[in-house]
Amino acid sequence: MHIRLVIISSIFLCLNLSMHSCKDDKKEIKQTEVYFKKEGELSIFKSTSDSLKISLDIEIADTDYEIQTGLMYRNSMQNNQGMLFVFKDAQERYFYMKNTRIPLDIIFISENNAIVSFQKNAKPFDESSLPSNLPAKYVLEVNAGLIDTWGLNVGDSIRYNK
């Protein structure tokens, strides 16, 4: 009987110690900083004159993982940088700002490279749906305010290369 009591007491003591050590052992999770990686260049042309309006360095998101992650977890992006999402087909697109720390302008582009719509000043961490309202094969994300600064319009076009 005495041995059983010692064994049961030992088990309770071990369980108690292990539960307390888990509570007291607070681990800090650090998010790895994600930096811009130039994968191509993109030019935007005015529809009225076909003259060059803007040149950007771009990251290209064309895999499922890259498309789903986008610019999440970034702390900043330069005004001469952007992320171009390349989809397999043209259809209405819906974006949101989950885990996105920087405000963005979102530019929706047709399969013939013409800008079809915008979502300006998308708010960080906002999970509201931001639709293209028209079919888009490409989506370009840039810093908020640049659509107005650059004077972009529906009908302007893009060209990019890797």
mmCIF file of the C-alpha atoms, coordinates in Angstrom:
data_MODEL
# 
_entry.id   MODEL 
# 
loop_
_atom_site.group_PDB 
_atom_site.id 
_atom_site.type_symbol 
_atom_site.label_atom_id 
_atom_site.label_alt_id 
_atom_site.label_comp_id 
_atom_site.label_asym_id 
_atom_site.label_entity_id 
_atom_site.label_seq_id 
_atom_site.pdbx_PDB_ins_code 
_atom_site.Cartn_x 
_atom_site.Cartn_y 
_atom_site.Cartn_z 
_atom_site.occupancy 
_atom_site.B_iso_or_equiv 
_atom_site.pdbx_formal_charge 
_atom_site.auth_seq_id 
_atom_site.auth_comp_id 
_atom_site.auth_asym_id 
_atom_site.auth_atom_id 
_atom_site.pdbx_PDB_model_num 
ATOM 1   C CA . MET A 1 1   ? 0.000   0.000  0.000   1.00 0.00 ? 1   MET A CA 1 
ATOM 2   C CA . HIS A 1 2   ? 2.817   2.377  0.890   1.00 0.00 ? 2   HIS A CA 1 
ATOM 3   C CA . ILE A 1 3   ? 4.531   1.739  -2.449  1.00 0.00 ? 3   ILE A CA 1 
ATOM 4   C CA . ARG A 1 4   ? 1.304   2.490  -4.341  1.00 0.00 ? 4   ARG A CA 1 
ATOM 5   C CA . LEU A 1 5   ? 0.922   5.757  -2.466  1.00 0.00 ? 5   LEU A CA 1 
ATOM 6   C CA . VAL A 1 6   ? 4.502   6.746  -3.296  1.00 0.00 ? 6   VAL A CA 1 
ATOM 7   C CA . ILE A 1 7   ? 4.018   5.870  -6.983  1.00 0.00 ? 7   ILE A CA 1 
ATOM 8   C CA . ILE A 1 8   ? 0.719   7.779  -7.214  1.00 0.00 ? 8   ILE A CA 1 
ATOM 9   C CA . SER A 1 9   ? 2.236   10.756 -5.386  1.00 0.00 ? 9   SER A CA 1 
ATOM 10  C CA . SER A 1 10  ? 5.224   10.707 -7.724  1.00 0.00 ? 10  SER A CA 1 
ATOM 11  C CA . ILE A 1 11  ? 2.968   10.653 -10.789 1.00 0.00 ? 11  ILE A CA 1 
ATOM 12  C CA . PHE A 1 12  ? 0.943   13.624 -9.513  1.00 0.00 ? 12  PHE A CA 1 
ATOM 13  C CA . LEU A 1 13  ? 4.143   15.506 -8.674  1.00 0.00 ? 13  LEU A CA 1 
ATOM 14  C CA . CYS A 1 14  ? 5.545   14.926 -12.186 1.00 0.00 ? 14  CYS A CA 1 
ATOM 15  C CA . LEU A 1 15  ? 2.277   15.975 -13.821 1.00 0.00 ? 15  LEU A CA 1 
ATOM 16  C CA . ASN A 1 16  ? 2.091   19.071 -11.665 1.00 0.00 ? 16  ASN A CA 1 
ATOM 17  C CA . LEU A 1 17  ? 5.684   20.061 -12.453 1.00 0.00 ? 17  LEU A CA 1 
ATOM 18  C CA . SER A 1 18  ? 5.219   19.505 -16.181 1.00 0.00 ? 18  SER A CA 1 
ATOM 19  C CA . MET A 1 19  ? 2.032   21.596 -16.261 1.00 0.00 ? 19  MET A CA 1 
ATOM 20  C CA . HIS A 1 20  ? 3.672   24.467 -14.396 1.00 0.00 ? 20  HIS A CA 1 
ATOM 21  C CA . SER A 1 21  ? 6.782   24.417 -16.544 1.00 0.00 ? 21  SER A CA 1 
ATOM 22  C CA . CYS A 1 22  ? 4.646   24.669 -19.712 1.00 0.00 ? 22  CYS A CA 1 
ATOM 23  C CA . LYS A 1 23  ? 2.775   27.692 -18.378 1.00 0.00 ? 23  LYS A CA 1 
ATOM 24  C CA . ASP A 1 24  ? 5.924   29.467 -17.269 1.00 0.00 ? 24  ASP A CA 1 
ATOM 25  C CA . ASP A 1 25  ? 7.861   28.729 -20.457 1.00 0.00 ? 25  ASP A CA 1 
ATOM 26  C CA . LYS A 1 26  ? 6.620   31.582 -22.653 1.00 0.00 ? 26  LYS A CA 1 
ATOM 27  C CA . LYS A 1 27  ? 8.215   31.503 -26.071 1.00 0.00 ? 27  LYS A CA 1 
ATOM 28  C CA . GLU A 1 28  ? 8.326   34.602 -28.193 1.00 0.00 ? 28  GLU A CA 1 
ATOM 29  C CA . ILE A 1 29  ? 7.515   34.021 -31.834 1.00 0.00 ? 29  ILE A CA 1 
ATOM 30  C CA . LYS A 1 30  ? 9.350   36.409 -34.124 1.00 0.00 ? 30  LYS A CA 1 
ATOM 31  C CA . GLN A 1 31  ? 8.124   37.014 -37.644 1.00 0.00 ? 31  GLN A CA 1 
ATOM 32  C CA . THR A 1 32  ? 10.897  36.880 -40.201 1.00 0.00 ? 32  THR A CA 1 
ATOM 33  C CA . GLU A 1 33  ? 11.206  40.126 -42.149 1.00 0.00 ? 33  GLU A CA 1 
ATOM 34  C CA . VAL A 1 34  ? 10.247  39.646 -45.803 1.00 0.00 ? 34  VAL A CA 1 
ATOM 35  C CA . TYR A 1 35  ? 12.179  41.766 -48.274 1.00 0.00 ? 35  TYR A CA 1 
ATOM 36  C CA . PHE A 1 36  ? 11.548  42.778 -51.885 1.00 0.00 ? 36  PHE A CA 1 
ATOM 37  C CA . LYS A 1 37  ? 13.153  40.523 -54.482 1.00 0.00 ? 37  LYS A CA 1 
ATOM 38  C CA . LYS A 1 38  ? 13.291  41.974 -57.989 1.00 0.00 ? 38  LYS A CA 1 
ATOM 39  C CA . GLU A 1 39  ? 12.065  39.406 -60.507 1.00 0.00 ? 39  GLU A CA 1 
ATOM 40  C CA . GLY A 1 40  ? 11.225  41.650 -63.434 1.00 0.00 ? 40  GLY A CA 1 
ATOM 41  C CA . GLU A 1 41  ? 10.384  45.102 -64.721 1.00 0.00 ? 41  GLU A CA 1 
ATOM 42  C CA . LEU A 1 42  ? 7.012   46.595 -65.544 1.00 0.00 ? 42  LEU A CA 1 
ATOM 43  C CA . SER A 1 43  ? 6.135   49.675 -67.584 1.00 0.00 ? 43  SER A CA 1 
ATOM 44  C CA . ILE A 1 44  ? 2.831   51.553 -67.575 1.00 0.00 ? 44  ILE A CA 1 
ATOM 45  C CA . PHE A 1 45  ? 1.790   53.456 -70.704 1.00 0.00 ? 45  PHE A CA 1 
ATOM 46  C CA . LYS A 1 46  ? -0.849  56.170 -71.158 1.00 0.00 ? 46  LYS A CA 1 
ATOM 47  C CA . SER A 1 47  ? -3.743  55.031 -73.326 1.00 0.00 ? 47  SER A CA 1 
ATOM 48  C CA . THR A 1 48  ? -4.092  58.387 -75.050 1.00 0.00 ? 48  THR A CA 1 
ATOM 49  C CA . SER A 1 49  ? -0.527  58.629 -76.348 1.00 0.00 ? 49  SER A CA 1 
ATOM 50  C CA . ASP A 1 50  ? 1.077   55.214 -75.758 1.00 0.00 ? 50  ASP A CA 1 
ATOM 51  C CA . SER A 1 51  ? 3.904   57.126 -74.064 1.00 0.00 ? 51  SER A CA 1 
ATOM 52  C CA . LEU A 1 52  ? 5.749   55.659 -71.102 1.00 0.00 ? 52  LEU A CA 1 
ATOM 53  C CA . LYS A 1 53  ? 4.263   56.844 -67.810 1.00 0.00 ? 53  LYS A CA 1 
ATOM 54  C CA . ILE A 1 54  ? 5.959   54.711 -65.114 1.00 0.00 ? 54  ILE A CA 1 
ATOM 55  C CA . SER A 1 55  ? 8.691   52.057 -64.779 1.00 0.00 ? 55  SER A CA 1 
ATOM 56  C CA . LEU A 1 56  ? 8.728   49.686 -61.799 1.00 0.00 ? 56  LEU A CA 1 
ATOM 57  C CA . ASP A 1 57  ? 10.784  46.838 -60.423 1.00 0.00 ? 57  ASP A CA 1 
ATOM 58  C CA . ILE A 1 58  ? 8.415   43.974 -59.673 1.00 0.00 ? 58  ILE A CA 1 
ATOM 59  C CA . GLU A 1 59  ? 8.142   40.753 -57.777 1.00 0.00 ? 59  GLU A CA 1 
ATOM 60  C CA . ILE A 1 60  ? 6.000   38.231 -59.610 1.00 0.00 ? 60  ILE A CA 1 
ATOM 61  C CA . ALA A 1 61  ? 3.416   36.113 -57.817 1.00 0.00 ? 61  ALA A CA 1 
ATOM 62  C CA . ASP A 1 62  ? 2.388   33.261 -60.085 1.00 0.00 ? 62  ASP A CA 1 
ATOM 63  C CA . THR A 1 63  ? 2.258   30.170 -57.853 1.00 0.00 ? 63  THR A CA 1 
ATOM 64  C CA . ASP A 1 64  ? -0.664  29.381 -55.549 1.00 0.00 ? 64  ASP A CA 1 
ATOM 65  C CA . TYR A 1 65  ? 1.468   30.105 -52.468 1.00 0.00 ? 65  TYR A CA 1 
ATOM 66  C CA . GLU A 1 66  ? 2.822   33.412 -53.816 1.00 0.00 ? 66  GLU A CA 1 
ATOM 67  C CA . ILE A 1 67  ? -0.644  34.530 -54.903 1.00 0.00 ? 67  ILE A CA 1 
ATOM 68  C CA . GLN A 1 68  ? -2.164  33.701 -51.516 1.00 0.00 ? 68  GLN A CA 1 
ATOM 69  C CA . THR A 1 69  ? 0.670   35.350 -49.567 1.00 0.00 ? 69  THR A CA 1 
ATOM 70  C CA . GLY A 1 70  ? 1.233   38.429 -51.739 1.00 0.00 ? 70  GLY A CA 1 
ATOM 71  C CA . LEU A 1 71  ? 2.661   41.356 -49.763 1.00 0.00 ? 71  LEU A CA 1 
ATOM 72  C CA . MET A 1 72  ? 1.676   39.967 -46.358 1.00 0.00 ? 72  MET A CA 1 
ATOM 73  C CA . TYR A 1 73  ? 4.123   40.555 -43.507 1.00 0.00 ? 73  TYR A CA 1 
ATOM 74  C CA . ARG A 1 74  ? 6.025   43.315 -45.352 1.00 0.00 ? 74  ARG A CA 1 
ATOM 75  C CA . ASN A 1 75  ? 6.915   46.418 -43.378 1.00 0.00 ? 75  ASN A CA 1 
ATOM 76  C CA . SER A 1 76  ? 7.509   48.661 -46.383 1.00 0.00 ? 76  SER A CA 1 
ATOM 77  C CA . MET A 1 77  ? 7.938   48.869 -50.137 1.00 0.00 ? 77  MET A CA 1 
ATOM 78  C CA . GLN A 1 78  ? 9.640   51.518 -52.257 1.00 0.00 ? 78  GLN A CA 1 
ATOM 79  C CA . ASN A 1 79  ? 7.558   53.656 -54.628 1.00 0.00 ? 79  ASN A CA 1 
ATOM 80  C CA . ASN A 1 80  ? 9.429   52.210 -57.626 1.00 0.00 ? 80  ASN A CA 1 
ATOM 81  C CA . GLN A 1 81  ? 8.473   48.655 -56.611 1.00 0.00 ? 81  GLN A CA 1 
ATOM 82  C CA . GLY A 1 82  ? 5.350   46.552 -56.904 1.00 0.00 ? 82  GLY A CA 1 
ATOM 83  C CA . MET A 1 83  ? 4.025   43.023 -56.919 1.00 0.00 ? 83  MET A CA 1 
ATOM 84  C CA . LEU A 1 84  ? 2.453   41.650 -60.084 1.00 0.00 ? 84  LEU A CA 1 
ATOM 85  C CA . PHE A 1 85  ? 0.031   38.752 -59.654 1.00 0.00 ? 85  PHE A CA 1 
ATOM 86  C CA . VAL A 1 86  ? -0.183  36.608 -62.775 1.00 0.00 ? 86  VAL A CA 1 
ATOM 87  C CA . PHE A 1 87  ? -3.215  34.329 -63.070 1.00 0.00 ? 87  PHE A CA 1 
ATOM 88  C CA . LYS A 1 88  ? -3.865  31.561 -65.606 1.00 0.00 ? 88  LYS A CA 1 
ATOM 89  C CA . ASP A 1 89  ? -7.087  33.150 -66.831 1.00 0.00 ? 89  ASP A CA 1 
ATOM 90  C CA . ALA A 1 90  ? -9.096  36.354 -66.793 1.00 0.00 ? 90  ALA A CA 1 
ATOM 91  C CA . GLN A 1 91  ? -11.997 36.517 -64.345 1.00 0.00 ? 91  GLN A CA 1 
ATOM 92  C CA . GLU A 1 92  ? -13.339 38.799 -61.658 1.00 0.00 ? 92  GLU A CA 1 
ATOM 93  C CA . ARG A 1 93  ? -10.749 38.965 -58.847 1.00 0.00 ? 93  ARG A CA 1 
ATOM 94  C CA . TYR A 1 94  ? -11.232 39.580 -55.143 1.00 0.00 ? 94  TYR A CA 1 
ATOM 95  C CA . PHE A 1 95  ? -8.363  40.767 -52.956 1.00 0.00 ? 95  PHE A CA 1 
ATOM 96  C CA . TYR A 1 96  ? -8.159  41.589 -49.252 1.00 0.00 ? 96  TYR A CA 1 
ATOM 97  C CA . MET A 1 97  ? -5.543  42.975 -46.872 1.00 0.00 ? 97  MET A CA 1 
ATOM 98  C CA . LYS A 1 98  ? -5.254  40.151 -44.334 1.00 0.00 ? 98  LYS A CA 1 
ATOM 99  C CA . ASN A 1 99  ? -1.825  40.288 -42.638 1.00 0.00 ? 99  ASN A CA 1 
ATOM 100 C CA . THR A 1 100 ? -0.799  43.148 -44.936 1.00 0.00 ? 100 THR A CA 1 
ATOM 101 C CA . ARG A 1 101 ? 0.892   45.903 -42.955 1.00 0.00 ? 101 ARG A CA 1 
ATOM 102 C CA . ILE A 1 102 ? 1.226   48.602 -45.607 1.00 0.00 ? 102 ILE A CA 1 
ATOM 103 C CA . PRO A 1 103 ? -1.600  50.516 -47.356 1.00 0.00 ? 103 PRO A CA 1 
ATOM 104 C CA . LEU A 1 104 ? -1.837  49.665 -51.041 1.00 0.00 ? 104 LEU A CA 1 
ATOM 105 C CA . ASP A 1 105 ? -3.359  50.685 -54.337 1.00 0.00 ? 105 ASP A CA 1 
ATOM 106 C CA . ILE A 1 106 ? -4.563  47.637 -56.277 1.00 0.00 ? 106 ILE A CA 1 
ATOM 107 C CA . ILE A 1 107 ? -4.640  47.823 -60.073 1.00 0.00 ? 107 ILE A CA 1 
ATOM 108 C CA . PHE A 1 108 ? -6.654  45.221 -62.009 1.00 0.00 ? 108 PHE A CA 1 
ATOM 109 C CA . ILE A 1 109 ? -5.484  44.469 -65.541 1.00 0.00 ? 109 ILE A CA 1 
ATOM 110 C CA . SER A 1 110 ? -7.138  42.546 -68.390 1.00 0.00 ? 110 SER A CA 1 
ATOM 111 C CA . GLU A 1 111 ? -5.612  39.732 -70.411 1.00 0.00 ? 111 GLU A CA 1 
ATOM 112 C CA . ASN A 1 112 ? -4.774  42.272 -73.163 1.00 0.00 ? 112 ASN A CA 1 
ATOM 113 C CA . ASN A 1 113 ? -2.740  44.286 -70.580 1.00 0.00 ? 113 ASN A CA 1 
ATOM 114 C CA . ALA A 1 114 ? -5.211  47.188 -70.208 1.00 0.00 ? 114 ALA A CA 1 
ATOM 115 C CA . ILE A 1 115 ? -6.091  48.559 -66.762 1.00 0.00 ? 115 ILE A CA 1 
ATOM 116 C CA . VAL A 1 116 ? -9.770  47.743 -66.112 1.00 0.00 ? 116 VAL A CA 1 
ATOM 117 C CA . SER A 1 117 ? -10.256 49.009 -62.536 1.00 0.00 ? 117 SER A CA 1 
ATOM 118 C CA . PHE A 1 118 ? -8.632  50.138 -59.285 1.00 0.00 ? 118 PHE A CA 1 
ATOM 119 C CA . GLN A 1 119 ? -9.002  49.797 -55.549 1.00 0.00 ? 119 GLN A CA 1 
ATOM 120 C CA . LYS A 1 120 ? -7.307  52.825 -53.996 1.00 0.00 ? 120 LYS A CA 1 
ATOM 121 C CA . ASN A 1 121 ? -5.893  53.137 -50.479 1.00 0.00 ? 121 ASN A CA 1 
ATOM 122 C CA . ALA A 1 122 ? -6.623  49.602 -49.272 1.00 0.00 ? 122 ALA A CA 1 
ATOM 123 C CA . LYS A 1 123 ? -6.289  49.671 -45.476 1.00 0.00 ? 123 LYS A CA 1 
ATOM 124 C CA . PRO A 1 124 ? -3.756  47.448 -43.670 1.00 0.00 ? 124 PRO A CA 1 
ATOM 125 C CA . PHE A 1 125 ? -5.225  44.295 -42.075 1.00 0.00 ? 125 PHE A CA 1 
ATOM 126 C CA . ASP A 1 126 ? -8.713  44.988 -43.517 1.00 0.00 ? 126 ASP A CA 1 
ATOM 127 C CA . GLU A 1 127 ? -10.309 41.720 -44.597 1.00 0.00 ? 127 GLU A CA 1 
ATOM 128 C CA . SER A 1 128 ? -13.094 43.344 -46.630 1.00 0.00 ? 128 SER A CA 1 
ATOM 129 C CA . SER A 1 129 ? -13.375 42.084 -50.181 1.00 0.00 ? 129 SER A CA 1 
ATOM 130 C CA . LEU A 1 130 ? -11.816 44.352 -52.803 1.00 0.00 ? 130 LEU A CA 1 
ATOM 131 C CA . PRO A 1 131 ? -13.246 43.263 -56.184 1.00 0.00 ? 131 PRO A CA 1 
ATOM 132 C CA . SER A 1 132 ? -12.021 44.007 -59.681 1.00 0.00 ? 132 SER A CA 1 
ATOM 133 C CA . ASN A 1 133 ? -15.658 44.285 -60.893 1.00 0.00 ? 133 ASN A CA 1 
ATOM 134 C CA . LEU A 1 134 ? -14.441 43.158 -64.337 1.00 0.00 ? 134 LEU A CA 1 
ATOM 135 C CA . PRO A 1 135 ? -12.361 40.217 -65.571 1.00 0.00 ? 135 PRO A CA 1 
ATOM 136 C CA . ALA A 1 136 ? -8.649  40.591 -64.774 1.00 0.00 ? 136 ALA A CA 1 
ATOM 137 C CA . LYS A 1 137 ? -5.713  38.322 -65.547 1.00 0.00 ? 137 LYS A CA 1 
ATOM 138 C CA . TYR A 1 138 ? -3.131  40.486 -63.777 1.00 0.00 ? 138 TYR A CA 1 
ATOM 139 C CA . VAL A 1 139 ? -3.190  42.469 -60.558 1.00 0.00 ? 139 VAL A CA 1 
ATOM 140 C CA . LEU A 1 140 ? -0.545  45.020 -59.631 1.00 0.00 ? 140 LEU A CA 1 
ATOM 141 C CA . GLU A 1 141 ? -0.103  46.136 -56.008 1.00 0.00 ? 141 GLU A CA 1 
ATOM 142 C CA . VAL A 1 142 ? 1.779   49.366 -55.309 1.00 0.00 ? 142 VAL A CA 1 
ATOM 143 C CA . ASN A 1 143 ? 1.987   51.766 -52.388 1.00 0.00 ? 143 ASN A CA 1 
ATOM 144 C CA . ALA A 1 144 ? -1.235  53.622 -51.588 1.00 0.00 ? 144 ALA A CA 1 
ATOM 145 C CA . GLY A 1 145 ? -1.621  56.979 -53.314 1.00 0.00 ? 145 GLY A CA 1 
ATOM 146 C CA . LEU A 1 146 ? 0.475   56.139 -56.377 1.00 0.00 ? 146 LEU A CA 1 
ATOM 147 C CA . ILE A 1 147 ? -2.508  55.716 -58.718 1.00 0.00 ? 147 ILE A CA 1 
ATOM 148 C CA . ASP A 1 148 ? -3.371  59.375 -58.144 1.00 0.00 ? 148 ASP A CA 1 
ATOM 149 C CA . THR A 1 149 ? 0.254   60.542 -58.087 1.00 0.00 ? 149 THR A CA 1 
ATOM 150 C CA . TRP A 1 150 ? 0.896   58.875 -61.430 1.00 0.00 ? 150 TRP A CA 1 
ATOM 151 C CA . GLY A 1 151 ? -2.448  59.967 -62.900 1.00 0.00 ? 151 GLY A CA 1 
ATOM 152 C CA . LEU A 1 152 ? -3.390  56.431 -63.974 1.00 0.00 ? 152 LEU A CA 1 
ATOM 153 C CA . ASN A 1 153 ? -6.659  55.817 -65.783 1.00 0.00 ? 153 ASN A CA 1 
ATOM 154 C CA . VAL A 1 154 ? -8.720  52.863 -66.889 1.00 0.00 ? 154 VAL A CA 1 
ATOM 155 C CA . GLY A 1 155 ? -7.444  51.991 -70.357 1.00 0.00 ? 155 GLY A CA 1 
ATOM 156 C CA . ASP A 1 156 ? -3.783  52.684 -69.595 1.00 0.00 ? 156 ASP A CA 1 
ATOM 157 C CA . SER A 1 157 ? -1.685  49.590 -70.322 1.00 0.00 ? 157 SER A CA 1 
ATOM 158 C CA . ILE A 1 158 ? 1.223   47.617 -68.945 1.00 0.00 ? 158 ILE A CA 1 
ATOM 159 C CA . ARG A 1 159 ? 4.118   45.592 -70.305 1.00 0.00 ? 159 ARG A CA 1 
ATOM 160 C CA . TYR A 1 160 ? 6.385   43.473 -68.160 1.00 0.00 ? 160 TYR A CA 1 
ATOM 161 C CA . ASN A 1 161 ? 9.323   41.126 -68.521 1.00 0.00 ? 161 ASN A CA 1 
ATOM 162 C CA . LYS A 1 162 ? 11.067  38.710 -66.213 1.00 0.00 ? 162 LYS A CA 1 
# 
